[in-house]
Amino acid sequence: MITAIVQFKVASDVERDEILTNMGNVAPRFESVPGLIRKNFLLDTDRGVGGGVYTWESREAAEELYAEGGPWREAIRNAYGVDPEITWFETPIIVDNAAGEIKKSD
């Protein structure tokens, strides 16, 4: 498993409610993304940073979504006028308290 932390700058003139509305509107698009285990939306209005934490079955699955020139990148560019920054982490174990399980990478 892989975790990608995605961050992008949010202009100071973009209101919090507008960002939250946008996140709510795009959230359903992630429900059936192949290989995506979980996505957490992130927002730090004090620092002007938005983003997400994505947990993936594989890096290959993640790279399909994050492809340069693809619709995911273009959506961020169109909404916020910036390119996202992606940081990758191997994810050997997930403790999922909601599901009551510990999942280990193969």
DSSP file (Angstrom, degrees, kcal/mol; ACC not computed):
  #  RESIDUE AA STRUCTURE BP1 BP2  ACC     N-H-->O    O-->H-N    N-H-->O    O-->H-N    TCO  KAPPA ALPHA  PHI   PSI    X-CA   Y-CA   Z-CA
    1    1 A M              0   0    0      0, 0.0    90,-2.5     0, 0.0     2,-0.4   0.000 360.0 360.0 360.0 155.1    0.0    0.0    0.0
    2    2 A I  E     -AB  56  90A   0     54,-2.1    54,-3.5    88,-0.2     2,-0.5  -0.975 360.0-153.7-132.9 142.8    1.0    3.6   -0.6
    3    3 A T  E     -AB  55  89A   0     86,-2.9    86,-2.3    -2,-0.4     2,-0.5  -0.982   9.6-165.9-116.7 132.7    0.0    6.9    0.9
    4    4 A A  E     -AB  54  88A   0     50,-2.5    50,-2.7    -2,-0.5     2,-0.7  -0.975   6.8-157.0-116.9 126.2    0.2   10.1   -1.0
    5    5 A I  E     -AB  53  87A   0     82,-2.8    82,-2.3    -2,-0.5     2,-0.5  -0.918  14.9-165.9-102.0 117.9   -0.1   13.4    0.7
    6    6 A V  E     +AB  52  86A   0     46,-3.0    46,-1.9    -2,-0.7     2,-0.4  -0.885   9.6 176.6-107.9 130.6   -1.2   16.0   -1.8
    7    7 A Q  E     +AB  51  85A   0     78,-2.5    78,-3.1    -2,-0.5     2,-0.3  -0.979   5.4 173.0-133.2 147.9   -0.9   19.7   -1.0
    8    8 A F  E     -A   50   0A   0     42,-2.4    42,-2.8    -2,-0.4     2,-0.2  -0.989  34.9-105.2-150.4 149.1   -1.6   22.9   -2.9
    9    9 A K  E     -A   49   0A   0     -2,-0.3     2,-0.5    74,-0.3    40,-0.2  -0.484  26.7-152.4 -73.3 141.2   -1.7   26.6   -2.1
   10   10 A V        -     0   0    0     38,-2.9    70,-0.1    -2,-0.2    71,-0.1  -0.976  25.1-113.8-115.0 125.6   -5.1   28.2   -1.8
   11   11 A A    >   -     0   0    0     -2,-0.5     3,-1.9    69,-0.2    37,-0.1  -0.223  21.3-122.3 -58.5 145.2   -5.2   31.9   -2.6
   12   12 A S  T 3  S+     0   0    0      1,-0.3    -1,-0.1    36,-0.0    36,-0.1   0.707 109.5  61.1 -64.4 -20.1   -6.0   34.2    0.3
   13   13 A D  T 3  S+     0   0    0      2,-0.1     2,-0.6     0, 0.0    -1,-0.3   0.457  80.8  98.2 -88.2   1.1   -9.0   35.6   -1.5
   14   14 A V  S <  S-     0   0    0     -3,-1.9     2,-0.1    66,-0.0    -4,-0.0  -0.802  76.3-129.9 -90.0 121.7  -10.7   32.2   -1.7
   15   15 A E     >  -     0   0    0     -2,-0.6     4,-1.9     1,-0.1     3,-0.3  -0.368  10.6-123.2 -73.2 147.6  -13.3   31.8    1.1
   16   16 A R  H  > S+     0   0    0      1,-0.2     4,-2.7     2,-0.2     5,-0.2   0.901 112.3  54.5 -54.0 -45.9  -13.3   28.7    3.3
   17   17 A D  H  > S+     0   0    0      1,-0.2     4,-2.3     2,-0.2    -1,-0.2   0.863 106.0  52.4 -60.3 -36.3  -16.9   28.0    2.4
   18   18 A E  H  > S+     0   0    0     -3,-0.3     4,-2.3     2,-0.2    -1,-0.2   0.903 110.4  47.9 -65.4 -41.3  -16.1   28.0   -1.3
   19   19 A I  H  X S+     0   0    0     -4,-1.9     4,-2.6     2,-0.2    -2,-0.2   0.933 112.7  48.1 -64.2 -46.1  -13.3   25.5   -0.7
   20   20 A L  H  X S+     0   0    0     -4,-2.7     4,-2.5     2,-0.2    -2,-0.2   0.883 111.1  50.9 -64.0 -38.6  -15.5   23.3    1.4
   21   21 A T  H  X S+     0   0    0     -4,-2.3     4,-2.2    -5,-0.2    -1,-0.2   0.932 110.7  48.9 -62.3 -45.3  -18.3   23.4   -1.2
   22   22 A N  H  X S+     0   0    0     -4,-2.3     4,-2.1     2,-0.2    -2,-0.2   0.921 111.3  49.5 -61.0 -44.4  -15.8   22.5   -3.9
   23   23 A M  H  X S+     0   0    0     -4,-2.6     4,-1.8     1,-0.2    -1,-0.2   0.919 111.3  49.6 -60.5 -43.9  -14.5   19.6   -1.8
   24   24 A G  H  < S+     0   0    0     -4,-2.5    -1,-0.2     1,-0.2    -2,-0.2   0.862 110.2  51.2 -63.4 -35.8  -18.0   18.4   -1.2
   25   25 A N  H  < S+     0   0    0     -4,-2.2    -1,-0.2     1,-0.2    -2,-0.2   0.866 115.7  39.8 -70.3 -36.3  -18.8   18.6   -4.9
   26   26 A V  H >< S+     0   0    0     -4,-2.1     3,-1.6     1,-0.2     4,-0.4   0.688  92.5  87.1 -88.1 -17.6  -15.8   16.5   -6.0
   27   27 A A  G >< S+     0   0    0     -4,-1.8     3,-1.9     1,-0.3     4,-0.3   0.870  82.9  57.0 -52.1 -44.7  -15.9   13.9   -3.2
   28   28 A P  G >  S+     0   0    0      0, 0.0     3,-1.3     0, 0.0     4,-0.3   0.772  93.8  69.5 -61.2 -23.0  -18.3   11.6   -5.0
   29   29 A R  G <  S+     0   0    0     -3,-1.6     3,-0.4     1,-0.2    -2,-0.2   0.712  95.5  54.8 -65.7 -18.7  -15.8   11.4   -7.9
   30   30 A F  G X  S+     0   0    0     -3,-1.9     3,-1.0    -4,-0.4    -1,-0.2   0.508  81.3  91.1 -92.7  -5.1  -13.5    9.4   -5.7
   31   31 A E  T <  S+     0   0    0     -3,-1.3    -1,-0.2    -4,-0.3    -2,-0.1   0.793  99.3  26.3 -63.5 -29.2  -16.0    6.7   -4.7
   32   32 A S  T 3  S+     0   0    0     -3,-0.4    -1,-0.2    -4,-0.3    -2,-0.1   0.085  79.9 139.3-124.8  25.5  -15.1    4.3   -7.6
   33   33 A V    X   -     0   0    0     -3,-1.0     3,-1.8     1,-0.1     2,-0.1  -0.583  61.1-111.5 -71.3 123.5  -11.5    5.2   -8.4
   34   34 A P  T 3  S+     0   0    0      0, 0.0     3,-0.1     0, 0.0    -1,-0.1  -0.324  96.6   7.7 -59.2 129.7   -9.6    2.0   -9.1
   35   35 A G  T 3  S+     0   0    0      1,-0.2    22,-2.6    21,-0.1     2,-0.6   0.302  92.0 129.8  85.2  -9.0   -7.1    1.2   -6.4
   36   36 A L  E <   +C   56   0A   0     -3,-1.8    -1,-0.2    20,-0.2    20,-0.2  -0.696  29.0 176.9 -83.6 121.8   -8.1    4.0   -4.1
   37   37 A I  E     -     0   0A   0     18,-2.9     2,-0.3    -2,-0.6    19,-0.2   0.871  65.3 -12.9 -87.0 -44.0   -8.6    2.7   -0.5
   38   38 A R  E     -C   55   0A   0     17,-1.5    17,-2.7     2,-0.0     2,-0.4  -0.992  51.1-159.2-159.1 148.5   -9.4    6.0    1.2
   39   39 A K  E     -C   54   0A   0     -2,-0.3     2,-0.5    15,-0.2    15,-0.2  -0.990   5.2-169.1-133.9 128.9   -9.2    9.7    0.7
   40   40 A N  E     -C   53   0A   0     13,-2.6    13,-2.6    -2,-0.4     2,-0.2  -0.975  20.0-137.5-111.9 124.6   -9.2   12.3    3.5
   41   41 A F  E     -C   52   0A   0     -2,-0.5     2,-0.3    11,-0.2    11,-0.3  -0.588  21.3-156.6 -78.4 143.9   -9.6   16.0    2.4
   42   42 A L  E     +C   51   0A   0      9,-3.0     9,-1.8    -2,-0.2     2,-0.3  -0.930  16.1 174.7-124.4 146.0   -7.3   18.5    4.1
   43   43 A L  E     +C   50   0A   0     -2,-0.3     2,-0.4     7,-0.2     7,-0.2  -0.926  11.3 176.7-152.4 127.8   -7.6   22.2    4.7
   44   44 A D  E  >> +C   49   0A   0      5,-3.2     5,-2.2    -2,-0.3     4,-1.2  -0.852   4.8 178.9-127.1  93.4   -5.4   24.6    6.7
   45   45 A T  T  45S+     0   0    0     -2,-0.4    -1,-0.1     1,-0.2     5,-0.1   0.793  78.1  62.7 -69.4 -26.9   -6.9   28.1    6.2
   46   46 A D  T  45S+     0   0    0      1,-0.2    -1,-0.2    -3,-0.1    -2,-0.0   0.889 116.3  30.0 -64.0 -38.1   -4.2   29.7    8.4
   47   47 A R  T  45S-     0   0    0     -3,-0.4    -1,-0.2     2,-0.1    -2,-0.2   0.511 109.5-119.7 -97.4  -7.1   -1.4   28.6    6.1
   48   48 A G  T  <5 +     0   0    0     -4,-1.2   -38,-2.9     1,-0.2     2,-0.4   0.918  65.7 138.6  69.0  44.1   -3.5   28.7    2.9
   49   49 A V  E   < +AC   9  44A   0     -5,-2.2    -5,-3.2   -40,-0.2     2,-0.3  -0.979  26.4 175.0-127.5 132.5   -3.1   25.0    2.1
   50   50 A G  E     +AC   8  43A   0    -42,-2.8   -42,-2.4    -2,-0.4     2,-0.3  -0.778  23.0 109.4-120.7 171.5   -5.6   22.5    0.8
   51   51 A G  E     -AC   7  42A   0     -9,-1.8    -9,-3.0    -2,-0.3     2,-0.3  -0.998  45.5-100.0 161.4-154.8   -5.1   18.9   -0.2
   52   52 A G  E     -AC   6  41A   0    -46,-1.9   -46,-3.0    -2,-0.3     2,-0.6  -0.991  11.6-129.3-161.8 157.3   -5.7   15.3    0.6
   53   53 A V  E     -AC   5  40A   0    -13,-2.6   -13,-2.6    -2,-0.3     2,-0.4  -0.979  32.1-169.3-113.2 118.4   -4.3   12.1    2.1
   54   54 A Y  E     -AC   4  39A   0    -50,-2.7   -50,-2.5    -2,-0.6     2,-0.5  -0.911  12.0-158.1-112.2 131.8   -4.9    9.2   -0.3
   55   55 A T  E     -AC   3  38A   0    -17,-2.7   -18,-2.9    -2,-0.4   -17,-1.5  -0.959  21.2-173.1-109.7 127.7   -4.3    5.6    0.6
   56   56 A W  E     -AC   2  36A   0    -54,-3.5   -54,-2.1    -2,-0.5   -20,-0.2  -0.827  37.5-132.6-122.5 153.2   -3.7    3.4   -2.4
   57   57 A E  S    S-     0   0    0    -22,-2.6     2,-0.3    -2,-0.3   -21,-0.1   0.836  95.5  -2.6 -67.9 -34.1   -3.4   -0.3   -3.2
   58   58 A S     >  -     0   0    0    -23,-0.3     4,-1.6   -57,-0.1    -1,-0.2  -0.986  64.7-117.6-154.5 159.3   -0.3    0.6   -5.3
   59   59 A R  H  > S+     0   0    0     -2,-0.3     4,-3.0     1,-0.2     5,-0.2   0.856 113.8  61.0 -66.9 -34.5    1.7    3.5   -6.6
   60   60 A E  H  > S+     0   0    0      1,-0.2     4,-1.4     2,-0.2    -1,-0.2   0.910 103.5  49.2 -59.5 -42.6    0.7    2.5  -10.2
   61   61 A A  H  > S+     0   0    0      1,-0.2     4,-1.2     2,-0.2    -1,-0.2   0.912 112.8  48.2 -62.6 -41.9   -3.0    3.0   -9.4
   62   62 A A  H  X S+     0   0    0     -4,-1.6     4,-2.4     1,-0.2     3,-0.4   0.919 107.2  54.8 -64.5 -43.9   -2.2    6.4   -7.8
   63   63 A E  H  < S+     0   0    0     -4,-3.0     4,-0.5     1,-0.2    -1,-0.2   0.781 100.3  61.2 -65.2 -26.1   -0.1    7.6  -10.7
   64   64 A E  H >< S+     0   0    0     -4,-1.4     3,-0.6    -5,-0.2    -1,-0.2   0.927 110.6  39.8 -63.4 -43.2   -2.9    6.9  -13.1
   65   65 A L  H 3< S+     0   0    0     -4,-1.2     7,-0.5    -3,-0.4     8,-0.4   0.913 117.9  47.7 -70.1 -42.2   -5.1    9.4  -11.3
   66   66 A Y  T 3< S+     0   0    0     -4,-2.4    -1,-0.2     6,-0.1    -2,-0.2   0.345  80.7 146.3 -83.4   7.2   -2.2   11.9  -10.8
   67   67 A A    X   -     0   0    0     -3,-0.6     3,-2.2    -4,-0.5     6,-0.4  -0.096  58.9-103.4 -52.1 136.7   -1.0   11.8  -14.4
   68   68 A E  T 3  S+     0   0    0      1,-0.3    -1,-0.1     5,-0.1    -2,-0.0  -0.405 109.3  15.8 -59.0 130.7    0.4   15.0  -15.8
   69   69 A G  T 3  S+     0   0    0      1,-0.3    -1,-0.3    -2,-0.1    -2,-0.1   0.388 100.4 129.4  83.9  -4.1   -2.2   16.6  -18.1
   70   70 A G  S <> S-     0   0    0     -3,-2.2     4,-2.2    -4,-0.1    -1,-0.3  -0.255  75.2-100.6 -80.3 171.1   -5.0   14.3  -16.7
   71   71 A P  H  > S+     0   0    0      0, 0.0     4,-2.1     0, 0.0     5,-0.1   0.810 117.7  57.7 -63.8 -31.7   -8.4   15.5  -15.4
   72   72 A W  H  > S+     0   0    0     -7,-0.5     4,-1.6     2,-0.2     5,-0.1   0.958 111.1  41.5 -63.8 -50.2   -7.4   15.4  -11.7
   73   73 A R  H  > S+     0   0    0     -6,-0.4     4,-2.6    -8,-0.4     5,-0.2   0.911 114.4  52.5 -62.9 -42.4   -4.4   17.8  -12.2
   74   74 A E  H  X S+     0   0    0     -4,-2.2     4,-2.9     1,-0.2    -1,-0.2   0.868 105.0  55.6 -63.3 -36.0   -6.4   20.0  -14.4
   75   75 A A  H  X S+     0   0    0     -4,-2.1     4,-2.3     2,-0.2    -1,-0.2   0.903 110.0  45.6 -63.3 -40.9   -9.3   20.2  -11.9
   76   76 A I  H  X>S+     0   0    0     -4,-1.6     4,-3.0     2,-0.2     5,-0.6   0.929 113.8  49.0 -67.7 -44.3   -6.8   21.5   -9.2
   77   77 A R  H  X5S+     0   0    0     -4,-2.6     4,-1.9     1,-0.2    -2,-0.2   0.915 114.1  46.3 -60.0 -43.1   -5.3   23.9  -11.7
   78   78 A N  H  <5S+     0   0    0     -4,-2.9    -1,-0.2    -5,-0.2    -2,-0.2   0.889 118.6  40.8 -67.7 -39.0   -8.7   25.2  -12.7
   79   79 A A  H  <5S+     0   0    0     -4,-2.3    -2,-0.2    -5,-0.2    -1,-0.2   0.881 136.0  12.7 -77.3 -38.8  -10.0   25.5   -9.1
   80   80 A Y  H  <5S-     0   0    0     -4,-3.0   -69,-0.2     2,-0.2    -3,-0.2   0.496  90.5-124.3-122.7  -7.4   -6.9   27.0   -7.5
   81   81 A G  S  <<S+     0   0    0     -4,-1.9     2,-0.3    -5,-0.6    -4,-0.2   0.716  77.0  93.2  72.7  20.1   -4.5   28.0  -10.3
   82   82 A V  S    S-     0   0    0     -6,-0.6    -1,-0.2   -73,-0.1    -2,-0.2  -0.914  75.3-109.8-139.6 164.2   -1.6   25.9   -9.0
   83   83 A D        -     0   0    0     -2,-0.3   -74,-0.3    -3,-0.1     2,-0.1  -0.754  39.9-115.4 -90.8 144.1    0.0   22.5   -9.4
   84   84 A P        -     0   0    0      0, 0.0     2,-0.5     0, 0.0   -76,-0.2  -0.433  17.2-135.8 -76.1 154.5   -0.3   20.1   -6.6
   85   85 A E  E     -B    7   0A   0    -78,-3.1   -78,-2.5    -2,-0.1     2,-0.5  -0.955  20.7-159.4-108.5 128.7    2.7   18.8   -4.6
   86   86 A I  E     -B    6   0A   0     -2,-0.5     2,-0.4   -80,-0.2   -80,-0.2  -0.941   9.3-170.3-117.3 127.8    2.7   15.1   -3.9
   87   87 A T  E     -B    5   0A   0    -82,-2.3   -82,-2.8    -2,-0.5     2,-0.3  -0.970  16.2-147.1-115.3 130.4    4.7   13.3   -1.2
   88   88 A W  E     +B    4   0A   0     -2,-0.4     2,-0.4   -84,-0.2   -84,-0.2  -0.747  17.0 178.6-103.6 142.7    4.8    9.5   -1.3
   89   89 A F  E     -B    3   0A   0    -86,-2.3   -86,-2.9    -2,-0.3     2,-0.2  -0.999  30.5-122.9-138.8 137.6    5.0    7.1    1.6
   90   90 A E  E     -B    2   0A   0     -2,-0.4   -88,-0.2   -88,-0.2   -86,-0.0  -0.587  25.4-154.1 -68.4 141.6    5.1    3.3    1.8
   91   91 A T        +     0   0    0    -90,-2.5     3,-0.1    -2,-0.2    14,-0.0  -0.805  23.5 167.2-123.7  88.4    2.2    2.2    4.0
   92   92 A P        +     0   0    0      0, 0.0    13,-2.9     0, 0.0     2,-0.3   0.795  68.0  20.5 -74.8 -27.7    3.0   -1.2    5.6
   93   93 A I  E     -D  104   0B   0     11,-0.2     2,-0.4     2,-0.0    11,-0.2  -0.999  58.0-165.9-146.1 138.4    0.2   -1.2    8.1
   94   94 A I  E     -D  103   0B   0      9,-2.8     9,-2.9    -2,-0.3     2,-0.7  -0.994  10.0-154.9-122.6 127.4   -3.2    0.6    8.6
   95   95 A V  E     -D  102   0B   0     -2,-0.4     2,-0.8     7,-0.2     7,-0.2  -0.909  14.7-171.0 -96.8 112.8   -5.1    0.5   11.9
   96   96 A D  E  >> +D  101   0B   0      5,-3.0     5,-2.2    -2,-0.7     4,-1.1  -0.841  11.9 176.4-110.4  94.7   -8.7    1.1   10.9
   97   97 A N  T  45S+     0   0    0     -2,-0.8    -1,-0.2     1,-0.2     5,-0.1   0.824  79.0  58.5 -68.4 -31.9  -10.7    1.6   14.1
   98   98 A A  T  45S+     0   0    0      1,-0.2    -1,-0.2     2,-0.1    -2,-0.1   0.904 116.1  34.5 -64.8 -40.2  -13.9    2.2   12.2
   99   99 A A  T  45S-     0   0    0      2,-0.2    -1,-0.2    -3,-0.1    -2,-0.2   0.573 108.2-126.5 -88.9 -10.6  -13.7   -1.2   10.6
  100  100 A G  T  <5 +     0   0    0     -4,-1.1     2,-0.3     1,-0.2    -3,-0.2   0.887  69.2 110.1  67.3  40.2  -12.2   -2.8   13.6
  101  101 A E  E   < -D   96   0B   0     -5,-2.2    -5,-3.0     2,-0.0     2,-0.5  -0.970  62.6-137.4-145.0 159.3   -9.2   -4.2   11.7
  102  102 A I  E     -D   95   0B   0     -2,-0.3     2,-0.5    -7,-0.2    -7,-0.2  -0.983  25.3-159.5-114.3 122.3   -5.5   -3.9   11.1
  103  103 A K  E     -D   94   0B   0     -9,-2.9    -9,-2.8    -2,-0.5     2,-0.4  -0.893   3.6-161.0-108.4 128.7   -4.6   -4.2    7.5
  104  104 A K  E     -D   93   0B   0     -2,-0.5   -11,-0.2   -11,-0.2     2,-0.1  -0.863  23.4-111.8-109.8 142.7   -1.0   -5.2    6.5
  105  105 A S              0   0    0    -13,-2.9   -48,-0.0    -2,-0.4    -1,-0.0  -0.358 360.0 360.0 -66.0 148.4    0.5   -4.6    3.1
  106  106 A D              0   0    0     -2,-0.1    -1,-0.1     0, 0.0    -2,-0.0   0.484 360.0 360.0 -72.1 360.0    1.3   -7.7    1.0
